[in-house]
Amino acid sequence: MSTGVRMTADEAVLGGGRAAAGARRSRLGVPAGAAGGHNEAVTSAPNSPPRTRMTGKERREQLLEIGRSLFADRGFDATSVEEIAARAGVSKPVVYEHFGGKEGLYAVVVDREMRTLLDMVTSALTGGHPRELLEQAAFALLDYVENYSDGFRILVRDSPVAASTGNFASLISDIATQVEGIMATEFRRRGYDPEFGAMYSQMLVGMVALTGQWWLDAQSPSKDEVAAHMVNLAWNGLSGLEHQPRLMTRRGYRARKAREASKAREAREAAAATAAQATGGAVEAVEAVGVEGTAAATGAAVDAVSGAED
């Protein structure tokens, strides 16, 4: 990220851009200091709207807004310095003076959007219950998508200046870091391994971010409905986690299932054999009892007949 102890893209570009722009102005024959200072004196570019005099800070913000709109509509590659300058009613050296070129302008735009989104998400996490925190994170991202749609379109594109400003993946990672501690705590409380909290936080935040990207274009259903369904999937899915989840499509699944089926078959056969042995023993006992009973009955009958004859 561009926040923290190091310079933001605004600060880095402001210093480096002016130095680089000085050489360009010399080559183009622009008087030194013409595009800097508090008031600008550079003439408007040919065929551009009449130029409004602005302070350096005002002009810088104007160029950022114009660049932000063009980058969102066309992307970085399809946007030119000439078009940015023409939209602002200035000459190209003014853009170079403030940002050193298109890359510098883009870096500041991306950095500002990343900080805005991260601040919105982290400041929204005020709830106590984990489900409430999940809902707040989902709403914060959807709020950003709805209210800063140009910025979100820029962030989800591949950044050509990722080394200096980061990209959408690094932003998602930063947000996931905020959620990681919550996930680890919940995993520990529910008896799961807390080390997997970081991985699951990436899954959750990535799901929300990609859904936001889809919703930006679909604009349906409503924001409340989208948030409700995201939380439904995430929360109810988490509540049914397996302690040792396995993938059915993973290589070796069929072999493992065959081994399990073989073991089950062997167990059934052993159980059947045991049952057969038990049944055989019972039959033998019944038969033994039957033979002895018949002999005893025959003996009793003979005794009775003999007694009657006497």
Buried (B, 14 or more C-beta within 10 A) or exposed (E): BBEEEEBBBBEBBBEEBBEBBBEBBEEEEBEEEBBBEEEBEBEBBEEBEEBEEBEBEBBBEBBBBBBBBBBBEEBBEEBEBEBBBBBBBBBBBBBBBBBBBBBBBBBBBBBBBBBBBBEBBBEBBEBEEBBEBBBBBBBBBBBBBBEBBBBBBBBBBEBBBBEBBBBBBBBBBBBBBBBBEBBBEBBEEEEBEBEBBBEBBBBBBBBBBEBBBEBBEEEEEEBEEBBBEBBEEBBEEBEEEEEEEEEEEEEEEEEEEEEEEEEEEEEEEEEEEEEEEEEEEEEEEEEEEEEEEEEEEEEEEEEEEEEEEE
